[in-house]
């Protein structure tokens, strides 16, 4: 009976002692709370809001093509005796490009000429006899018509002989040579291609919603994928007056100019075309990488004097590849975070590092 009363008392004592031990471990001897360790500053890169010019552009991709291009075909059948040009050669309209065998055509010219001489002599005699009324009008007319027909046959034979010389129909550059010396070519077979590199065109298919935005004469910039470090200028040459009902687009033809001493642009180059349809001068500009866009709203993290950041809502205007126009929310000279934005929150401490 005595032991039964002792066990509950010991249990209560053990619980109380354990509670005191735990309480002692949870606080220092003075009863003060533990100190809070400050978060380290977040490293970021920044840019300054600056004054500059910016343009409103319509941007699309296109492939350069020649304004004037010609497939040069052989107008005669024969073996190529001589090729006088190669790909890349500059030619003028009328230049001799290749020469075909001529013997058969020359013999045909000689035969037609002999027949023409015979009929011309007959016509001279007929004129004398007709003047003396020794032959009828019908006989004289038949002789005259035969001579005229033979003159046409002779002219055709001369033309066919001339066509054994393949000549350039336009000024330009030989971009394709399909015939070689010794090859047999037939009438209407393509032997060369000539492209005129001045000017070069970039044709855009523009949505109908901006039909009234673009006009002829507007400035154009083009960046080639193959020449990323260079920009080429141009202008809108013509705008189609009709809209394609299948695509809802209209054609805008731009002329791209290559001012280099050794021209770099060639038909077939692919790139991005920007048509400048408006511009603003001496406005506040912000690097695009500093802009935060969410749900149609724009903002940026601005650095304060105490190296903390403030997130400001922005109103933006024109936008180009590397910059946006700031209408409100920032002042010229403000330092704005470009790299490290995803780690920031309002009031966060930062440290600026060099990019």
Beta strands, then each sheet from edge to edge (+ up, - down):
strand 1: 42-48
strand 2: 50-73
strand 3: 78-83
strand 4: 90-91
strand 5: 96-100
strand 6: 165-167
strand 7: 172-177
strand 8: 184-185
strand 9: 190-207
strand 10: 219-224
strand 11: 227-239
strand 12: 249-256
strand 13: 270-287
strand 14: 292-294
strand 15: 297-303
strand 16: 309-319
strand 17: 323-328
strand 18: 335-339
strand 19: 350-352
sheet 1: 18+ 1- 19-
sheet 2: 4+ 7- 9+ 2- 13+ 10- 11+ 12-
sheet 3: 4+ 7- 9+ 2- 13+ 17- 16+ 15- 14+
sheet 4: 6+ 5- 3+ 8-
end
